[in-house]
Amino acid sequence: MATSNLDQQGLLGSGGFDSDTEDDENDSSAMSLIDHLEELRKRIFMCLIFVAIGTIVAFIFHNNLINLLDAPLPLSANSIGGAHGHKLTLSGLGEGFTVAIKLSIVFGLVFALPMILYQLWAFIAPGLYDREKKHAVPFIIMGLLLFAIGVTLAYFILQYPVSFLVNFGADSFNELISANSYFSFVAFFLLIFGAIFELPLVLTFLAMIGIVTENFLKSKRAIAHVCLWAASTVLTPGADLYSPLFIGVSLSVLYEFSILLIHFVVKKDPEDALA
């Protein structure tokens, strides 16, 4: 009788173990390394498709894109070029085509940014808690909005560093600005501003994983503003007065917005709330 009971318990225990094992194997969240790599490959491929679509569309309208981006260039640039004034120069046989391709790829990356952020979120979402998942979509939308604001602001102030750099040696030199050097400068300037405007999301993420807190950012506010204004002078490609001013003001506003965002998004610890 005792043996029978033990056998029954053993069978039940064995059945329970097999059931748990089977549940783990059937759990959709339990993925092997190969499965993760395969999923990552599919998501990267989807991002590349959107980059390719954006690149093709931009290349079709590359003349419009070039006209839009060279608008901040002052008329005094390349003045020896005749009636066209600030028309850019080409230093090689295929440079015009290369510049068009580079601009198209940059636009393709910007065009695919929503899909890239979505695929990144979808890849890491299974490993997040429910309270973290609910912030993902608002963060993606806010990240795109902040990036768009940063790029738009950069475009309107682009004329100041460009004008300064073009006119700096105008009395001594006839500067011939190549299309490759100019559009590389423009792309760098726009992307720097777009990345800078992601500061609130970076600080909020650091707060969510416990590296920084709202009270810590408040206590270091004065030092942070000084460092941000110092960084604004380094991040500016040109040496004009206006670009660091715009970047410094933007960084200070974004820092304060980060504190406000953390206050409403990140749950405070009891000890931190009493501090």
C-alpha positions as CSV (number, residue, x, y, z in Angstrom):
1,M,0.0,0.0,0.0
2,A,2.8,2.4,0.9
3,T,4.6,1.4,-2.2
4,S,1.5,2.0,-4.2
5,N,1.2,5.5,-2.7
6,L,4.8,6.2,-3.4
7,D,4.4,5.0,-7.0
8,Q,1.4,7.3,-7.4
9,Q,3.2,10.2,-5.9
10,G,6.2,9.5,-8.1
11,L,4.0,9.3,-11.1
12,L,2.2,12.5,-10.2
13,G,5.6,14.2,-9.5
14,S,7.0,12.9,-12.7
15,G,3.8,13.9,-14.6
16,G,4.0,17.3,-13.0
17,F,7.7,17.7,-14.0
18,D,7.0,16.7,-17.6
19,S,4.0,19.0,-17.7
20,D,6.2,21.9,-16.5
21,T,8.8,21.0,-19.0
22,E,6.3,20.8,-21.8
23,D,4.8,24.2,-20.8
24,D,8.3,25.8,-20.9
25,E,8.9,24.3,-24.3
26,N,5.6,25.5,-25.6
27,D,6.0,29.0,-24.0
28,S,6.4,31.5,-26.9
29,S,8.7,33.7,-24.8
30,A,11.2,30.8,-24.3
31,M,13.3,31.2,-27.4
32,S,16.6,29.7,-28.2
33,L,19.6,31.7,-29.3
34,I,19.0,30.6,-32.9
35,D,15.4,31.8,-32.7
36,H,16.5,35.2,-31.4
37,L,19.1,35.5,-34.1
38,E,16.5,34.6,-36.7
39,E,14.1,37.1,-35.4
40,L,16.8,39.8,-35.3
41,R,17.6,39.0,-38.9
42,K,14.0,39.4,-40.0
43,R,13.6,42.7,-38.2
44,I,16.9,44.1,-39.6
45,F,15.7,43.0,-43.1
46,M,12.4,44.8,-42.6
47,C,14.3,48.0,-41.6
48,L,16.6,47.7,-44.6
49,I,13.5,47.4,-46.9
50,F,12.2,50.7,-45.5
51,V,15.6,52.3,-45.8
52,A,15.7,51.2,-49.5
53,I,12.2,52.6,-50.1
54,G,13.1,55.9,-48.6
55,T,16.4,56.0,-50.5
56,I,14.7,55.3,-53.9
57,V,12.1,58.0,-53.3
58,A,14.7,60.5,-52.3
59,F,16.9,59.7,-55.3
60,I,13.9,60.2,-57.6
61,F,13.5,63.7,-56.1
62,H,17.2,64.4,-55.4
63,N,17.1,67.7,-57.3
64,N,14.4,69.0,-55.0
65,L,16.3,67.7,-52.0
66,I,19.5,69.4,-53.1
67,N,17.7,72.7,-53.8
68,L,16.2,72.6,-50.3
69,L,19.5,71.9,-48.6
70,D,21.6,74.4,-50.4
71,A,19.2,77.3,-49.8
72,P,21.1,78.4,-46.6
73,L,24.2,78.9,-48.7
74,P,24.9,82.6,-49.2
75,L,25.1,84.1,-52.7
76,S,28.7,85.2,-52.0
77,A,29.8,81.5,-52.1
78,N,31.4,80.4,-55.3
79,S,30.9,83.9,-56.7
80,I,33.3,83.2,-59.6
81,G,30.8,80.7,-60.9
82,G,29.0,83.3,-62.9
83,A,25.3,84.2,-62.8
84,H,24.4,81.2,-60.7
85,G,26.2,82.7,-57.7
86,H,26.3,80.0,-55.0
87,K,26.1,77.0,-57.3
88,L,28.2,74.2,-55.8
89,T,31.2,72.7,-57.6
90,L,32.1,69.1,-58.4
91,S,35.7,68.0,-58.1
92,G,35.3,64.6,-59.8
93,L,33.5,63.0,-62.7
94,G,31.1,61.0,-60.6
95,E,30.9,63.3,-57.6
96,G,27.4,64.6,-58.6
97,F,26.0,61.0,-58.6
98,T,27.9,60.1,-55.4
99,V,26.4,63.1,-53.6
100,A,22.9,62.3,-54.8
101,I,23.3,58.7,-53.5
102,K,24.7,59.8,-50.1
103,L,21.8,62.3,-49.6
104,S,19.3,59.7,-50.6
105,I,20.7,57.2,-48.1
106,V,20.6,59.7,-45.3
107,F,17.0,60.6,-46.2
108,G,16.2,56.8,-46.4
109,L,17.5,56.4,-42.8
110,V,15.4,59.2,-41.6
111,F,12.4,57.9,-43.5
112,A,12.8,54.4,-42.0
113,L,13.4,55.8,-38.4
114,P,9.8,55.0,-37.3
115,M,10.1,51.4,-38.5
116,I,13.6,51.1,-37.0
117,L,12.3,52.2,-33.6
118,Y,9.2,49.9,-33.9
119,Q,11.3,46.9,-34.8
120,L,13.7,47.6,-31.9
121,W,10.8,47.9,-29.5
122,A,9.2,44.7,-30.8
123,F,12.5,42.8,-30.4
124,I,13.1,43.8,-26.8
125,A,9.4,43.9,-25.7
126,P,9.2,40.2,-24.7
127,G,11.8,40.9,-22.0
128,L,10.1,43.9,-20.6
129,Y,7.6,44.2,-17.7
130,D,4.1,45.3,-18.4
131,R,4.7,48.6,-16.8
132,E,7.6,49.2,-19.1
133,K,5.8,48.0,-22.2
134,K,3.0,50.6,-21.8
135,H,5.6,53.4,-22.2
136,A,7.1,52.1,-25.4
137,V,4.7,53.5,-28.0
138,P,4.5,57.0,-26.4
139,F,8.3,57.0,-26.2
140,I,8.6,56.1,-29.9
141,I,6.2,58.8,-30.9
142,M,7.9,61.4,-28.6
143,G,11.3,60.3,-30.0
144,L,10.2,60.9,-33.6
145,L,8.6,64.2,-32.6
146,L,11.7,65.5,-30.8
147,F,14.0,64.4,-33.6
148,A,11.8,66.2,-36.2
149,I,11.8,69.4,-34.0
150,G,15.6,69.2,-33.7
151,V,16.1,68.8,-37.4
152,T,13.7,71.6,-38.3
153,L,15.3,74.0,-35.9
154,A,18.7,73.1,-37.2
155,Y,17.6,73.8,-40.8
156,F,16.5,77.3,-39.9
157,I,19.7,78.2,-38.1
158,L,22.0,76.4,-40.6
159,Q,22.5,79.7,-42.4
160,Y,24.5,81.2,-39.6
161,P,27.4,78.8,-39.4
162,V,27.4,78.4,-43.2
163,S,27.5,82.2,-43.7
164,F,30.3,82.6,-41.1
165,L,32.4,79.9,-42.6
166,V,31.9,81.1,-46.2
167,N,32.6,84.8,-45.5
168,F,35.5,84.2,-43.0
169,G,38.2,84.2,-45.7
170,A,36.2,86.1,-48.4
171,D,38.7,89.0,-48.3
172,S,41.7,86.8,-49.0
173,F,40.4,83.8,-50.9
174,N,38.0,82.7,-53.6
175,E,36.4,79.8,-51.9
176,L,35.1,77.0,-54.2
177,I,32.7,74.9,-52.1
178,S,32.4,71.3,-53.4
179,A,29.0,69.6,-53.2
180,N,30.5,66.7,-51.2
181,S,32.0,68.9,-48.5
182,Y,28.9,71.1,-48.2
183,F,26.3,68.4,-48.0
184,S,28.5,66.4,-45.5
185,F,28.5,69.4,-43.3
186,V,24.8,69.9,-43.6
187,A,24.0,66.3,-42.9
188,F,26.2,66.3,-39.8
189,F,24.7,69.6,-38.5
190,L,21.1,68.3,-38.9
191,L,21.7,64.9,-37.4
192,I,23.6,66.5,-34.4
193,F,20.5,68.6,-33.6
194,G,18.2,65.6,-34.1
195,A,20.3,63.5,-31.7
196,I,20.5,66.3,-29.1
197,F,16.8,66.6,-28.9
198,E,16.6,62.9,-27.8
199,L,18.1,64.0,-24.4
200,P,14.8,63.7,-22.5
201,L,14.3,60.1,-23.6
202,V,17.9,59.2,-22.7
203,L,17.6,60.6,-19.2
204,T,14.2,59.1,-18.7
205,F,15.5,55.7,-19.7
206,L,18.4,56.0,-17.3
207,A,15.9,56.9,-14.6
208,M,13.8,53.9,-15.4
209,I,16.8,51.5,-14.9
210,G,17.8,53.3,-11.7
211,I,21.0,55.1,-12.8
212,V,19.7,58.6,-12.2
213,T,16.7,60.0,-10.3
214,E,14.6,63.1,-10.4
215,N,16.1,64.4,-7.2
216,F,19.7,63.8,-8.5
217,L,19.0,65.8,-11.7
218,K,17.5,68.6,-9.6
219,S,20.5,68.7,-7.2
220,K,23.0,68.8,-10.1
221,R,21.0,71.3,-12.2
222,A,23.5,74.2,-12.0
223,I,26.5,72.0,-12.9
224,A,24.5,70.3,-15.7
225,H,23.5,73.6,-17.3
226,V,27.1,74.8,-17.3
227,C,28.3,71.5,-18.9
228,L,25.5,71.6,-21.5
229,W,26.4,75.1,-22.5
230,A,30.1,74.2,-22.7
231,A,29.2,71.2,-24.8
232,S,27.1,73.4,-27.1
233,T,30.3,75.3,-28.2
234,V,32.0,72.0,-29.0
235,L,29.2,70.4,-30.9
236,T,28.7,73.3,-33.2
237,P,30.5,72.8,-36.5
238,G,30.8,76.5,-37.2
239,A,32.4,79.2,-35.1
240,D,29.5,81.7,-35.3
241,L,27.8,83.1,-32.2
242,Y,24.2,82.0,-33.0
243,S,24.6,78.2,-33.3
244,P,26.0,77.6,-29.8
245,L,23.4,80.0,-28.4
246,F,20.5,78.0,-30.0
247,I,22.1,74.7,-29.0
248,G,22.7,75.9,-25.4
249,V,19.1,77.1,-24.9
250,S,17.8,73.9,-26.5
251,L,19.8,71.7,-24.2
252,S,18.8,73.7,-21.1
253,V,15.1,73.5,-22.0
254,L,15.4,69.8,-22.8
255,Y,17.1,69.1,-19.4
256,E,14.3,70.8,-17.5
257,F,11.8,68.9,-19.7
258,S,13.6,65.6,-18.8
259,I,13.1,66.3,-15.1
260,L,9.4,66.9,-15.7
261,L,9.1,63.8,-17.8
262,I,10.8,61.6,-15.2
263,H,8.5,63.0,-12.5
264,F,5.4,61.8,-14.3
265,V,6.8,58.6,-15.9
266,V,9.2,57.0,-13.4
267,K,7.8,55.6,-10.2
268,K,9.6,56.9,-7.2
269,D,11.1,54.7,-4.5
270,P,9.9,55.4,-1.0
271,E,13.3,56.5,0.2
272,D,13.8,58.8,-2.8
273,A,10.4,60.3,-2.3
274,L,11.3,61.2,1.3
275,A,14.6,62.7,0.3
